[in-house]
Amino acid sequence: MDNRYGNIYALTAFCPLRPESDGTESPTAVIRNVLNHEPSDHHGAMARVPNTFLCRLFVLDDVVYQGKPAVYEHLKSNYLVFTATVYGDLEPYLRGMWINAAPFVREVWRFCIGFDRVHDEITFARYIQQCQIKTNLFFNGSDDPGSSEHSPAEQLKSLYVQQEFARFVGEHQGLSAGEVQEAFQRFVARVRPDDLTGPTWRAGASSLDDAVVGADL
């Protein structure tokens, strides 16, 4: 299944849900409650999963009329839909998802048919691949056409350096050339442009107040 564009892989998986849960609420209600309370920023479980550009989880109850003239269609079950745009190959990504976010995965997927056979990163990757469908929808994480060649770690570092350089320019207006050169050397030593491990932009961060990780403040 070719869902790749350069180094970018687009995943869409439809995971069928059991009709009943173990409690009084329906599986769709339980899963929606879990997803509604999961942080969507750097505190969320998926922010810990390497090589994630974008992901979305939602419950699909049914389909609407499609086409012209519209024809009534009906799904055989409810589905947990998982879409993600990732960097690199799919199977290593899914294994990393289990390794870094297994409690979240178990909580969200526990009512899916066949998920009772999932017990480690290998069986989880196999399960998602079995639920996968072909997709032509890609999100590369940037307006740069060549961004598919750059990993999320590289793009996060670039975003951090860009923000810090803009701050540097604003803070050093009116200085002499020699003073700016000395300050720029200190700037490079502090931001370490070639070091992807840090300081860098925090994955999932949406606010400058908590965006930077690994900086010597």
FENHU-V425402 format. One record per pair of residues at least 4 apart in sequence whose ideal C-beta (glycine too) atoms are under 7 Angstrom apart, sorted by sequence separation. I is the first residue (numbers start at 1). GAP is how many residues later the second one is. D is the distance in whole Angstrom. If there is no record, write none. Layout:
BEGIN
{{I:GAP:D} {I:GAP:D}}
END
This chain:
BEGIN
{{4:4:7} {21:4:6} {25:4:4} {27:4:6} {28:4:6} {29:4:6} {30:4:7} {31:4:6} {32:4:6} {33:4:7} {34:4:6} {39:4:4} {40:4:6} {66:4:7} {67:4:6} {75:4:7} {86:4:7} {88:4:6} {89:4:7} {90:4:6} {91:4:6} {92:4:6} {93:4:6} {94:4:7} {95:4:6} {96:4:6} {97:4:6} {98:4:5} {101:4:6} {102:4:6} {103:4:6} {104:4:6} {105:4:6} {106:4:6} {119:4:6} {120:4:7} {121:4:6} {122:4:6} {123:4:6} {124:4:7} {125:4:6} {126:4:6} {127:4:7} {128:4:6} {150:4:4} {152:4:6} {153:4:6} {154:4:6} {155:4:6} {156:4:7} {157:4:6} {158:4:6} {159:4:6} {160:4:6} {161:4:6} {162:4:7} {163:4:7} {164:4:6} {165:4:7} {166:4:7} {167:4:6} {168:4:6} {175:4:4} {176:4:7} {177:4:6} {178:4:6} {179:4:6} {180:4:6} {181:4:7} {182:4:7} {183:4:6} {184:4:6} {185:4:7} {186:4:6} {187:4:6} {196:4:7} {201:4:6} {207:4:6} {4:5:5} {21:5:6} {25:5:5} {39:5:4} {42:5:5} {65:5:4} {66:5:7} {88:5:6} {110:5:6} {118:5:5} {142:5:4} {150:5:5} {175:5:5} {188:5:7} {205:5:6} {3:6:6} {21:6:5} {38:6:6} {46:6:6} {109:6:5} {117:6:6} {118:6:5} {141:6:6} {205:6:4} {3:7:5} {38:7:7} {65:7:6} {66:7:6} {86:7:5} {98:7:6} {140:7:5} {192:7:7} {3:8:7} {97:8:7} {140:8:5} {147:8:7} {172:8:6} {191:8:6} {202:8:7} {18:9:6} {21:9:6} {46:9:5} {118:9:5} {202:9:6} {17:10:5} {63:10:5} {201:10:6} {202:10:7} {17:11:7} {141:11:7} {172:11:5} {201:11:7} {202:11:4} {62:12:6} {63:12:6} {115:12:7} {62:13:5} {114:13:6} {142:13:6} {199:13:6} {200:13:6} {141:14:6} {199:14:7} {200:14:6} {198:15:6} {199:15:4} {198:16:3} {199:16:4} {61:17:6} {60:18:7} {59:19:6} {60:19:5} {105:19:7} {168:19:5} {59:21:6} {60:21:5} {35:22:6} {98:22:7} {99:22:6} {57:23:7} {58:23:5} {98:23:4} {57:25:5} {95:26:4} {98:26:4} {190:26:7} {32:27:6} {56:27:5} {95:27:7} {164:27:5} {31:28:6} {55:28:7} {80:28:7} {55:29:4} {80:29:7} {54:30:7} {94:30:6} {95:30:5} {161:30:6} {28:31:5} {54:31:5} {94:31:4} {52:32:6} {53:32:4} {80:32:6} {161:32:5} {28:33:7} {53:33:6} {52:34:6} {53:34:6} {91:34:5} {94:34:5} {51:35:5} {51:36:4} {51:37:5} {157:39:5} {160:39:6} {160:40:5} {160:41:4} {51:42:6} {154:42:6} {159:42:5} {153:43:5} {157:43:5} {156:44:5} {156:45:4} {50:46:5} {49:47:6} {156:47:6} {49:48:5} {31:49:6} {28:50:5} {49:51:5} {57:51:6} {152:51:7} {48:52:4} {49:52:6} {160:52:6} {48:53:6} {85:53:6} {85:54:4} {46:55:6} {45:56:4} {45:59:4} {17:60:6} {16:61:5} {17:61:4} {17:62:6} {16:63:6} {17:63:6} {15:64:6} {87:64:5} {14:65:5} {15:65:4} {87:65:6} {14:67:6} {15:67:7} {13:69:5} {12:71:5} {11:72:6} {11:73:5} {34:73:6} {35:73:7} {34:74:6} {10:75:5} {11:75:7} {8:77:6} {9:77:5} {31:77:6} {8:79:7} {9:79:7} {11:79:6} {7:80:6} {9:80:7} {31:80:7} {7:81:6} {9:81:5} {30:81:7} {27:84:4} {54:85:5} {53:86:6} {53:87:7} {54:87:7} {53:88:4} {21:90:6} {18:93:5} {15:94:7} {17:94:5} {17:95:6} {18:95:6} {16:96:7} {17:96:7} {15:97:4} {16:97:5} {53:99:6} {51:100:7} {52:100:7} {51:101:6} {13:115:5} {15:116:5} {14:117:6} {13:118:4} {13:119:5} {14:119:6} {12:120:7} {11:121:7} {12:121:5} {12:123:4} {10:125:5} {10:127:6} {10:128:5} {8:130:6} {1:131:7} {3:131:6} {3:132:6} {8:132:5} {1:133:6} {5:133:5} {8:140:5} {7:141:5} {6:142:3} {7:142:6} {5:143:6} {6:143:6} {47:156:5} {47:157:3} {42:160:5} {44:160:6} {42:161:6} {42:162:4} {41:163:5} {42:163:5} {41:164:6} {41:165:5} {42:168:7}}
END
